[in-house]
Amino acid sequence: MKQHTMERRLYMTLGSVILLMAAISMMVTLYYSIMQNRRNLDQAISNMALVLSRSPLVVDTLEGRSPQEILWEYLDGIQESASSLDVVTVCNMEGIRVYHRDKAEVGKYFTGGDEKEVLGGRESYITDGVGTLGPQRRAFHVVRNRQGQPVGFVMAAVLTENLRKMYLDILKVYAVMAAVVLAMGAVQVRHHMQRLKKVLMGYRPEELATKYVERSEVLDMLEEDDDVQTVYHTVRPGRCWGLERTGRQREDP
Protein backbone atom coordinates (compact mmCIF):
# COMPACT_ATOMS: atom_id res chain seq x y z
CA MET A 1 0.00 0.00 0.00
CA LYS A 2 2.90 2.39 0.72
CA GLN A 3 4.20 2.28 -2.84
CA HIS A 4 1.02 3.95 -4.10
CA THR A 5 1.02 6.72 -1.47
CA MET A 6 2.73 9.38 -3.59
CA GLU A 7 0.63 8.64 -6.66
CA ARG A 8 -2.53 8.80 -4.57
CA ARG A 9 -1.41 12.12 -3.11
CA LEU A 10 -0.87 13.54 -6.58
CA TYR A 11 -4.32 12.38 -7.64
CA MET A 12 -5.88 13.89 -4.53
CA THR A 13 -4.01 17.17 -4.91
CA LEU A 14 -4.87 17.66 -8.58
CA GLY A 15 -8.43 16.48 -7.99
CA SER A 16 -8.87 18.85 -5.03
CA VAL A 17 -7.59 21.82 -7.03
CA ILE A 18 -9.93 21.06 -9.93
CA LEU A 19 -12.87 20.49 -7.56
CA LEU A 20 -12.20 23.75 -5.73
CA MET A 21 -11.88 25.76 -8.93
CA ALA A 22 -15.02 24.18 -10.38
CA ALA A 23 -17.00 24.81 -7.19
CA ILE A 24 -15.95 28.46 -6.97
CA SER A 25 -16.62 29.16 -10.65
CA MET A 26 -20.01 27.41 -10.51
CA MET A 27 -21.07 29.29 -7.38
CA VAL A 28 -20.08 32.64 -8.85
CA THR A 29 -21.74 32.01 -12.22
CA LEU A 30 -24.84 30.55 -10.54
CA TYR A 31 -25.17 33.64 -8.33
CA TYR A 32 -24.83 36.01 -11.29
CA SER A 33 -27.20 33.90 -13.38
CA ILE A 34 -29.91 33.98 -10.69
CA MET A 35 -29.43 37.72 -10.14
CA GLN A 36 -29.56 38.39 -13.87
CA ASN A 37 -32.77 36.36 -14.22
CA ARG A 38 -34.24 38.25 -11.28
CA ARG A 39 -33.34 41.62 -12.87
CA ASN A 40 -34.81 40.50 -16.20
CA LEU A 41 -37.99 39.39 -14.47
CA ASP A 42 -38.27 42.67 -12.55
CA GLN A 43 -37.82 44.54 -15.83
CA ALA A 44 -40.49 42.40 -17.51
CA ILE A 45 -43.19 42.94 -14.87
CA SER A 46 -42.29 46.63 -14.57
CA ASN A 47 -42.61 47.11 -18.33
CA MET A 48 -45.92 45.25 -18.31
CA ALA A 49 -47.30 47.47 -15.54
CA LEU A 50 -46.09 50.58 -17.40
CA VAL A 51 -47.64 49.52 -20.73
CA LEU A 52 -50.98 48.65 -19.15
CA SER A 53 -51.05 51.86 -17.11
CA ARG A 54 -50.87 53.83 -20.37
CA SER A 55 -53.54 51.76 -22.11
CA PRO A 56 -56.55 53.94 -23.08
CA LEU A 57 -58.83 50.99 -22.27
CA VAL A 58 -57.53 50.87 -18.69
CA VAL A 59 -57.95 54.64 -18.27
CA ASP A 60 -61.46 54.61 -19.74
CA THR A 61 -62.53 51.70 -17.52
CA LEU A 62 -61.21 53.42 -14.36
CA GLU A 63 -63.06 56.62 -15.31
CA GLY A 64 -66.25 54.67 -16.04
CA ARG A 65 -66.35 55.35 -19.78
CA SER A 66 -65.88 51.69 -20.75
CA PRO A 67 -67.51 48.49 -19.41
CA GLN A 68 -65.34 46.36 -17.15
CA GLU A 69 -66.08 43.22 -19.18
CA ILE A 70 -64.13 44.57 -22.17
CA LEU A 71 -61.11 45.18 -19.95
CA TRP A 72 -61.46 41.71 -18.45
CA GLU A 73 -61.38 40.06 -21.87
CA TYR A 74 -58.41 42.15 -22.93
CA LEU A 75 -56.31 41.44 -19.80
CA ASP A 76 -57.29 37.75 -19.68
CA GLY A 77 -55.80 37.38 -23.16
CA ILE A 78 -52.60 39.14 -22.09
CA GLN A 79 -52.14 36.86 -19.07
CA GLU A 80 -52.66 33.76 -21.17
CA SER A 81 -50.05 34.83 -23.71
CA ALA A 82 -47.47 36.21 -21.25
CA SER A 83 -45.62 33.20 -19.83
CA SER A 84 -43.60 35.29 -17.37
CA LEU A 85 -46.67 36.96 -15.90
CA ASP A 86 -48.88 35.36 -13.24
CA VAL A 87 -50.97 38.21 -11.84
CA VAL A 88 -52.39 41.47 -13.20
CA THR A 89 -54.57 43.69 -11.06
CA VAL A 90 -56.13 47.06 -11.86
CA CYS A 91 -57.46 49.17 -9.01
CA ASN A 92 -58.95 52.63 -8.60
CA MET A 93 -57.61 55.28 -6.24
CA GLU A 94 -59.60 53.79 -3.38
CA GLY A 95 -57.74 50.51 -3.71
CA ILE A 96 -60.77 48.63 -5.04
CA ARG A 97 -60.10 46.05 -7.75
CA VAL A 98 -61.49 46.77 -11.19
CA TYR A 99 -59.75 43.76 -12.73
CA HIS A 100 -58.39 40.50 -11.28
CA ARG A 101 -57.78 37.07 -12.78
CA ASP A 102 -60.26 35.66 -10.26
CA LYS A 103 -63.41 37.62 -11.04
CA ALA A 104 -64.75 36.93 -7.54
CA GLU A 105 -62.05 39.31 -6.26
CA VAL A 106 -63.28 42.21 -8.42
CA GLY A 107 -64.91 44.91 -6.31
CA LYS A 108 -62.85 43.98 -3.22
CA TYR A 109 -59.98 45.93 -1.71
CA PHE A 110 -56.43 45.23 -2.79
CA THR A 111 -54.52 43.11 -0.26
CA GLY A 112 -50.89 43.20 0.83
CA GLY A 113 -50.44 46.75 2.10
CA ASP A 114 -47.70 47.54 -0.43
CA GLU A 115 -50.12 49.58 -2.57
CA LYS A 116 -50.03 52.54 -0.15
CA GLU A 117 -47.05 54.14 -1.87
CA VAL A 118 -48.67 54.26 -5.30
CA LEU A 119 -51.89 55.55 -3.77
CA GLY A 120 -49.79 58.13 -1.96
CA GLY A 121 -48.37 59.51 -5.20
CA ARG A 122 -45.33 57.36 -6.02
CA GLU A 123 -45.07 56.72 -9.75
CA SER A 124 -43.69 53.17 -9.85
CA TYR A 125 -41.76 50.61 -7.77
CA ILE A 126 -41.18 46.89 -7.25
CA THR A 127 -41.82 45.02 -4.00
CA ASP A 128 -42.29 41.56 -2.49
CA GLY A 129 -45.80 41.17 -1.19
CA VAL A 130 -48.51 38.67 -0.31
CA GLY A 131 -51.78 38.66 -2.21
CA THR A 132 -54.80 36.43 -2.56
CA LEU A 133 -52.72 33.97 -4.65
CA GLY A 134 -49.79 33.87 -2.22
CA PRO A 135 -46.33 35.51 -2.02
CA GLN A 136 -45.47 37.52 -5.14
CA ARG A 137 -42.83 39.71 -6.76
CA ARG A 138 -44.86 42.83 -7.63
CA ALA A 139 -44.44 45.85 -9.90
CA PHE A 140 -46.71 48.88 -9.37
CA HIS A 141 -47.38 51.76 -11.73
CA VAL A 142 -49.80 54.62 -11.37
CA VAL A 143 -52.51 55.21 -14.02
CA ARG A 144 -53.11 58.80 -15.09
CA ASN A 145 -55.89 60.23 -17.22
CA ARG A 146 -55.47 62.65 -20.10
CA GLN A 147 -55.21 65.56 -17.69
CA GLY A 148 -52.37 63.86 -15.84
CA GLN A 149 -54.42 63.13 -12.73
CA PRO A 150 -54.02 59.72 -11.02
CA VAL A 151 -57.11 57.56 -11.43
CA GLY A 152 -55.76 54.22 -10.20
CA PHE A 153 -52.87 51.82 -10.52
CA VAL A 154 -51.77 48.62 -12.24
CA MET A 155 -49.97 45.82 -10.47
CA ALA A 156 -48.17 43.07 -12.44
CA ALA A 157 -46.62 40.19 -10.53
CA VAL A 158 -44.98 36.79 -10.62
CA LEU A 159 -45.73 34.20 -7.95
CA THR A 160 -42.82 33.46 -5.62
CA GLU A 161 -43.55 29.75 -6.05
CA ASN A 162 -42.86 30.04 -9.78
CA LEU A 163 -39.68 31.99 -9.04
CA ARG A 164 -38.47 29.11 -6.89
CA LYS A 165 -39.21 26.68 -9.71
CA MET A 166 -37.23 28.85 -12.12
CA TYR A 167 -34.27 29.01 -9.70
CA LEU A 168 -34.47 25.24 -9.21
CA ASP A 169 -34.35 24.71 -12.98
CA ILE A 170 -31.26 26.95 -13.17
CA LEU A 171 -29.69 25.01 -10.31
CA LYS A 172 -30.32 21.71 -12.10
CA VAL A 173 -28.64 23.00 -15.24
CA TYR A 174 -25.60 24.11 -13.25
CA ALA A 175 -25.51 20.79 -11.40
CA VAL A 176 -25.28 18.97 -14.74
CA MET A 177 -22.59 21.41 -15.88
CA ALA A 178 -20.67 20.83 -12.64
CA ALA A 179 -20.82 17.06 -13.14
CA VAL A 180 -19.51 17.46 -16.70
CA VAL A 181 -16.68 19.74 -15.52
CA LEU A 182 -15.71 17.30 -12.76
CA ALA A 183 -15.73 14.39 -15.21
CA MET A 184 -13.54 16.36 -17.60
CA GLY A 185 -11.27 17.26 -14.69
CA ALA A 186 -10.92 13.61 -13.71
CA VAL A 187 -9.99 12.76 -17.31
CA GLN A 188 -7.44 15.56 -17.35
CA VAL A 189 -5.91 14.39 -14.06
CA ARG A 190 -5.58 10.87 -15.40
CA HIS A 191 -4.12 12.19 -18.66
CA HIS A 192 -1.51 14.26 -16.83
CA MET A 193 -0.61 11.32 -14.59
CA GLN A 194 -0.10 9.13 -17.67
CA ARG A 195 2.12 11.81 -19.22
CA LEU A 196 4.05 12.05 -15.97
CA LYS A 197 4.62 8.30 -15.98
CA LYS A 198 5.93 8.51 -19.54
CA VAL A 199 8.31 11.26 -18.52
CA LEU A 200 9.42 9.06 -15.65
CA MET A 201 10.00 6.16 -18.08
CA GLY A 202 7.04 4.16 -16.87
CA TYR A 203 7.95 4.35 -13.20
CA ARG A 204 5.69 5.66 -10.54
CA PRO A 205 7.13 8.63 -8.62
CA GLU A 206 7.80 6.53 -5.51
CA GLU A 207 9.40 3.78 -7.64
CA LEU A 208 11.67 6.33 -9.28
CA ALA A 209 12.63 7.69 -5.88
CA THR A 210 13.49 4.18 -4.73
CA LYS A 211 15.56 3.62 -7.86
CA TYR A 212 17.33 6.92 -7.29
CA VAL A 213 18.23 5.99 -3.72
CA GLU A 214 19.44 2.57 -4.79
CA ARG A 215 21.50 4.05 -7.61
CA SER A 216 23.00 6.64 -5.27
CA GLU A 217 24.04 3.90 -2.88
CA VAL A 218 25.59 1.91 -5.72
CA LEU A 219 27.42 4.98 -7.01
CA ASP A 220 28.70 5.70 -3.52
CA MET A 221 29.99 2.13 -3.27
CA LEU A 222 31.64 2.39 -6.69
CA GLU A 223 33.18 5.70 -5.76
CA GLU A 224 34.64 4.17 -2.61
CA ASP A 225 35.95 1.23 -4.66
CA ASP A 226 37.50 3.65 -7.17
CA ASP A 227 39.27 5.44 -4.34
CA VAL A 228 40.73 2.16 -3.13
CA GLN A 229 41.85 1.25 -6.67
CA THR A 230 43.39 4.70 -7.12
CA VAL A 231 45.36 4.39 -3.91
CA TYR A 232 46.45 0.90 -4.87
CA HIS A 233 47.62 1.93 -8.34
CA THR A 234 49.26 5.06 -6.98
CA VAL A 235 51.13 3.45 -4.12
CA ARG A 236 52.13 0.18 -5.81
CA PRO A 237 54.19 1.70 -8.68
CA GLY A 238 55.97 3.84 -6.13
CA ARG A 239 56.88 0.81 -4.15
CA CYS A 240 58.05 -1.03 -7.22
CA TRP A 241 60.02 1.98 -8.32
CA GLY A 242 61.63 2.18 -4.90
CA LEU A 243 62.58 -1.47 -4.97
CA GLU A 244 64.01 -1.20 -8.45
CA ARG A 245 65.98 1.87 -7.49
CA THR A 246 67.35 0.15 -4.40
CA GLY A 247 68.36 -2.80 -6.54
CA ARG A 248 70.28 -0.56 -8.89
CA GLN A 249 72.02 1.13 -6.01
CA ARG A 250 73.09 -2.25 -4.69
CA GLU A 251 74.38 -3.26 -8.08
CA ASP A 252 76.38 -0.04 -8.66
CA PRO A 253 79.05 -0.64 -6.04
C-alpha positions as a printed Julia matrix, in Angstrom:
253×3 Matrix{Float64}:
   0.0    0.0     0.0
   2.9    2.39    0.72
   4.2    2.28   -2.84
   1.02   3.95   -4.1
   1.02   6.72   -1.47
   2.73   9.38   -3.59
   0.63   8.64   -6.66
  -2.53   8.8    -4.57
  -1.41  12.12   -3.11
  -0.87  13.54   -6.58
  -4.32  12.38   -7.64
  -5.88  13.89   -4.53
  -4.01  17.17   -4.91
  -4.87  17.66   -8.58
  -8.43  16.48   -7.99
  -8.87  18.85   -5.03
  -7.59  21.82   -7.03
  -9.93  21.06   -9.93
 -12.87  20.49   -7.56
 -12.2   23.75   -5.73
 -11.88  25.76   -8.93
 -15.02  24.18  -10.38
 -17.0   24.81   -7.19
 -15.95  28.46   -6.97
 -16.62  29.16  -10.65
 -20.01  27.41  -10.51
 -21.07  29.29   -7.38
 -20.08  32.64   -8.85
 -21.74  32.01  -12.22
 -24.84  30.55  -10.54
 -25.17  33.64   -8.33
 -24.83  36.01  -11.29
 -27.2   33.9   -13.38
 -29.91  33.98  -10.69
 -29.43  37.72  -10.14
 -29.56  38.39  -13.87
 -32.77  36.36  -14.22
 -34.24  38.25  -11.28
 -33.34  41.62  -12.87
 -34.81  40.5   -16.2
 -37.99  39.39  -14.47
 -38.27  42.67  -12.55
 -37.82  44.54  -15.83
 -40.49  42.4   -17.51
 -43.19  42.94  -14.87
 -42.29  46.63  -14.57
 -42.61  47.11  -18.33
 -45.92  45.25  -18.31
 -47.3   47.47  -15.54
 -46.09  50.58  -17.4
 -47.64  49.52  -20.73
 -50.98  48.65  -19.15
 -51.05  51.86  -17.11
 -50.87  53.83  -20.37
 -53.54  51.76  -22.11
 -56.55  53.94  -23.08
 -58.83  50.99  -22.27
 -57.53  50.87  -18.69
 -57.95  54.64  -18.27
 -61.46  54.61  -19.74
 -62.53  51.7   -17.52
 -61.21  53.42  -14.36
 -63.06  56.62  -15.31
 -66.25  54.67  -16.04
 -66.35  55.35  -19.78
 -65.88  51.69  -20.75
 -67.51  48.49  -19.41
 -65.34  46.36  -17.15
 -66.08  43.22  -19.18
 -64.13  44.57  -22.17
 -61.11  45.18  -19.95
 -61.46  41.71  -18.45
 -61.38  40.06  -21.87
 -58.41  42.15  -22.93
 -56.31  41.44  -19.8
 -57.29  37.75  -19.68
 -55.8   37.38  -23.16
 -52.6   39.14  -22.09
 -52.14  36.86  -19.07
 -52.66  33.76  -21.17
 -50.05  34.83  -23.71
 -47.47  36.21  -21.25
 -45.62  33.2   -19.83
 -43.6   35.29  -17.37
 -46.67  36.96  -15.9
 -48.88  35.36  -13.24
 -50.97  38.21  -11.84
 -52.39  41.47  -13.2
 -54.57  43.69  -11.06
 -56.13  47.06  -11.86
 -57.46  49.17   -9.01
 -58.95  52.63   -8.6
 -57.61  55.28   -6.24
 -59.6   53.79   -3.38
 -57.74  50.51   -3.71
 -60.77  48.63   -5.04
 -60.1   46.05   -7.75
 -61.49  46.77  -11.19
 -59.75  43.76  -12.73
 -58.39  40.5   -11.28
 -57.78  37.07  -12.78
 -60.26  35.66  -10.26
 -63.41  37.62  -11.04
 -64.75  36.93   -7.54
 -62.05  39.31   -6.26
 -63.28  42.21   -8.42
 -64.91  44.91   -6.31
 -62.85  43.98   -3.22
 -59.98  45.93   -1.71
 -56.43  45.23   -2.79
 -54.52  43.11   -0.26
 -50.89  43.2     0.83
 -50.44  46.75    2.1
 -47.7   47.54   -0.43
 -50.12  49.58   -2.57
 -50.03  52.54   -0.15
 -47.05  54.14   -1.87
 -48.67  54.26   -5.3
 -51.89  55.55   -3.77
 -49.79  58.13   -1.96
 -48.37  59.51   -5.2
 -45.33  57.36   -6.02
 -45.07  56.72   -9.75
 -43.69  53.17   -9.85
 -41.76  50.61   -7.77
 -41.18  46.89   -7.25
 -41.82  45.02   -4.0
 -42.29  41.56   -2.49
 -45.8   41.17   -1.19
 -48.51  38.67   -0.31
 -51.78  38.66   -2.21
 -54.8   36.43   -2.56
 -52.72  33.97   -4.65
 -49.79  33.87   -2.22
 -46.33  35.51   -2.02
 -45.47  37.52   -5.14
 -42.83  39.71   -6.76
 -44.86  42.83   -7.63
 -44.44  45.85   -9.9
 -46.71  48.88   -9.37
 -47.38  51.76  -11.73
 -49.8   54.62  -11.37
 -52.51  55.21  -14.02
 -53.11  58.8   -15.09
 -55.89  60.23  -17.22
 -55.47  62.65  -20.1
 -55.21  65.56  -17.69
 -52.37  63.86  -15.84
 -54.42  63.13  -12.73
 -54.02  59.72  -11.02
 -57.11  57.56  -11.43
 -55.76  54.22  -10.2
 -52.87  51.82  -10.52
 -51.77  48.62  -12.24
 -49.97  45.82  -10.47
 -48.17  43.07  -12.44
 -46.62  40.19  -10.53
 -44.98  36.79  -10.62
 -45.73  34.2    -7.95
 -42.82  33.46   -5.62
 -43.55  29.75   -6.05
 -42.86  30.04   -9.78
 -39.68  31.99   -9.04
 -38.47  29.11   -6.89
 -39.21  26.68   -9.71
 -37.23  28.85  -12.12
 -34.27  29.01   -9.7
 -34.47  25.24   -9.21
 -34.35  24.71  -12.98
 -31.26  26.95  -13.17
 -29.69  25.01  -10.31
 -30.32  21.71  -12.1
 -28.64  23.0   -15.24
 -25.6   24.11  -13.25
 -25.51  20.79  -11.4
 -25.28  18.97  -14.74
 -22.59  21.41  -15.88
 -20.67  20.83  -12.64
 -20.82  17.06  -13.14
 -19.51  17.46  -16.7
 -16.68  19.74  -15.52
 -15.71  17.3   -12.76
 -15.73  14.39  -15.21
 -13.54  16.36  -17.6
 -11.27  17.26  -14.69
 -10.92  13.61  -13.71
  -9.99  12.76  -17.31
  -7.44  15.56  -17.35
  -5.91  14.39  -14.06
  -5.58  10.87  -15.4
  -4.12  12.19  -18.66
  -1.51  14.26  -16.83
  -0.61  11.32  -14.59
  -0.1    9.13  -17.67
   2.12  11.81  -19.22
   4.05  12.05  -15.97
   4.62   8.3   -15.98
   5.93   8.51  -19.54
   8.31  11.26  -18.52
   9.42   9.06  -15.65
  10.0    6.16  -18.08
   7.04   4.16  -16.87
   7.95   4.35  -13.2
   5.69   5.66  -10.54
   7.13   8.63   -8.62
   7.8    6.53   -5.51
   9.4    3.78   -7.64
  11.67   6.33   -9.28
  12.63   7.69   -5.88
  13.49   4.18   -4.73
  15.56   3.62   -7.86
  17.33   6.92   -7.29
  18.23   5.99   -3.72
  19.44   2.57   -4.79
  21.5    4.05   -7.61
  23.0    6.64   -5.27
  24.04   3.9    -2.88
  25.59   1.91   -5.72
  27.42   4.98   -7.01
  28.7    5.7    -3.52
  29.99   2.13   -3.27
  31.64   2.39   -6.69
  33.18   5.7    -5.76
  34.64   4.17   -2.61
  35.95   1.23   -4.66
  37.5    3.65   -7.17
  39.27   5.44   -4.34
  40.73   2.16   -3.13
  41.85   1.25   -6.67
  43.39   4.7    -7.12
  45.36   4.39   -3.91
  46.45   0.9    -4.87
  47.62   1.93   -8.34
  49.26   5.06   -6.98
  51.13   3.45   -4.12
  52.13   0.18   -5.81
  54.19   1.7    -8.68
  55.97   3.84   -6.13
  56.88   0.81   -4.15
  58.05  -1.03   -7.22
  60.02   1.98   -8.32
  61.63   2.18   -4.9
  62.58  -1.47   -4.97
  64.01  -1.2    -8.45
  65.98   1.87   -7.49
  67.35   0.15   -4.4
  68.36  -2.8    -6.54
  70.28  -0.56   -8.89
  72.02   1.13   -6.01
  73.09  -2.25   -4.69
  74.38  -3.26   -8.08
  76.38  -0.04   -8.66
  79.05  -0.64   -6.04
